[in-house]
Amino acid sequence: MSEPRGTEPSDGTTRRLPVLDQSGTDDNGTALDQSASSSAYGPPPAPDDGGGGAGRFWSVRRVPAGIVALLLLGLTGLFLYDIVSVRAGRPGMAWRKELARQLAERPLDDTWVLVGAGVAAALALWLLILAATPGLRGVLPMRRTHADVRAGLHRDAAASALRDRAMEVAGVQTARVRVRRRRADVRAVSHFRELDDVRTDLDAVLADAISGLGLARPPALSVHVRRPGRKG
């Protein structure tokens, strides 16, 4: 070990710098603080138990909300115009009178009544499903290490990462990966090596890759390996 260089203070004398040994003390026996270096190069923090559940991200759903708002605005405007017209002494709209007459005269088992009721029920069910489900199926929630931080990984990004890892396996010529909410489907083509050996290596490599993605609910792995088809 080379001799440490000294420093020259203002009085002209040369002083030797302290040397840190393996016990964490300098040559004078003074303990030094190593918290900064240990925190900089230590392992990543473990997930915080108080971070809360890593549920799916909720979609804004601007298009359905805009459609419903426009429909409600149009119907409200028509009825308001008709009410103002009647209050002003003018006759009501003919379509409203005809609609009231048809609703009063047609029986409940009429075809058009059943069709209209079915359309209204389907629209109401669609709106209830949109209101009760989070949406954003393309974003996979990741594990939460802090209570105030949430992260998500897009399915395409996860599929690209798994495909890159699959191409590193010896014998894999091409690989197609499709990541869903609960399963990751991998279809690889091997041009040499035994298919069972390639499949075993893919299972090990991709299982490690999925755990490295940091997803809150890692998808199940499904691997299929085949030989390339004949040309022509």
ChimeraX attribute file (.defattr): number of C-alpha atoms within 10 A of each C-alpha:
attribute: neighborCount
match mode: 1-to-1
recipient: residues
	/A:1	3
	/A:2	4
	/A:3	8
	/A:4	10
	/A:5	10
	/A:6	12
	/A:7	12
	/A:8	11
	/A:9	9
	/A:10	7
	/A:11	6
	/A:12	8
	/A:13	9
	/A:14	12
	/A:15	11
	/A:16	11
	/A:17	13
	/A:18	14
	/A:19	12
	/A:20	15
	/A:21	10
	/A:22	6
	/A:23	9
	/A:24	13
	/A:25	15
	/A:26	15
	/A:27	11
	/A:28	9
	/A:29	12
	/A:30	11
	/A:31	12
	/A:32	11
	/A:33	10
	/A:34	9
	/A:35	9
	/A:36	9
	/A:37	9
	/A:38	10
	/A:39	11
	/A:40	9
	/A:41	8
	/A:42	10
	/A:43	8
	/A:44	9
	/A:45	9
	/A:46	9
	/A:47	12
	/A:48	12
	/A:49	11
	/A:50	11
	/A:51	15
	/A:52	14
	/A:53	13
	/A:54	17
	/A:55	14
	/A:56	18
	/A:57	18
	/A:58	14
	/A:59	13
	/A:60	11
	/A:61	13
	/A:62	8
	/A:63	9
	/A:64	13
	/A:65	12
	/A:66	11
	/A:67	11
	/A:68	12
	/A:69	11
	/A:70	12
	/A:71	11
	/A:72	12
	/A:73	11
	/A:74	12
	/A:75	11
	/A:76	12
	/A:77	12
	/A:78	13
	/A:79	14
	/A:80	12
	/A:81	14
	/A:82	18
	/A:83	15
	/A:84	12
	/A:85	14
	/A:86	13
	/A:87	11
	/A:88	9
	/A:89	8
	/A:90	11
	/A:91	11
	/A:92	16
	/A:93	15
	/A:94	10
	/A:95	9
	/A:96	13
	/A:97	11
	/A:98	11
	/A:99	10
	/A:100	11
	/A:101	11
	/A:102	12
	/A:103	12
	/A:104	10
	/A:105	8
	/A:106	12
	/A:107	12
	/A:108	12
	/A:109	8
	/A:110	9
	/A:111	11
	/A:112	12
	/A:113	15
	/A:114	13
	/A:115	11
	/A:116	11
	/A:117	13
	/A:118	12
	/A:119	12
	/A:120	12
	/A:121	12
	/A:122	12
	/A:123	12
	/A:124	12
	/A:125	12
	/A:126	12
	/A:127	14
	/A:128	11
	/A:129	12
	/A:130	15
	/A:131	13
	/A:132	9
	/A:133	12
	/A:134	15
	/A:135	16
	/A:136	14
	/A:137	15
	/A:138	16
	/A:139	20
	/A:140	26
	/A:141	23
	/A:142	19
	/A:143	23
	/A:144	23
	/A:145	18
	/A:146	15
	/A:147	13
	/A:148	9
	/A:149	9
	/A:150	17
	/A:151	16
	/A:152	18
	/A:153	15
	/A:154	14
	/A:155	18
	/A:156	15
	/A:157	12
	/A:158	21
	/A:159	20
	/A:160	15
	/A:161	16
	/A:162	25
	/A:163	21
	/A:164	14
	/A:165	16
	/A:166	26
	/A:167	16
	/A:168	12
	/A:169	16
	/A:170	15
	/A:171	19
	/A:172	22
	/A:173	16
	/A:174	15
	/A:175	18
	/A:176	16
	/A:177	21
	/A:178	17
	/A:179	22
	/A:180	18
	/A:181	15
	/A:182	11
	/A:183	13
	/A:184	22
	/A:185	17
	/A:186	22
	/A:187	17
	/A:188	26
	/A:189	19
	/A:190	20
	/A:191	16
	/A:192	13
	/A:193	11
	/A:194	13
	/A:195	19
	/A:196	11
	/A:197	12
	/A:198	22
	/A:199	20
	/A:200	11
	/A:201	16
	/A:202	24
	/A:203	18
	/A:204	10
	/A:205	16
	/A:206	23
	/A:207	16
	/A:208	13
	/A:209	18
	/A:210	19
	/A:211	13
	/A:212	10
	/A:213	15
	/A:214	16
	/A:215	19
	/A:216	18
	/A:217	15
	/A:218	20
	/A:219	18
	/A:220	14
	/A:221	15
	/A:222	14
	/A:223	15
	/A:224	16
	/A:225	19
	/A:226	16
	/A:227	14
	/A:228	13
	/A:229	8
	/A:230	5
	/A:231	4
	/A:232	3
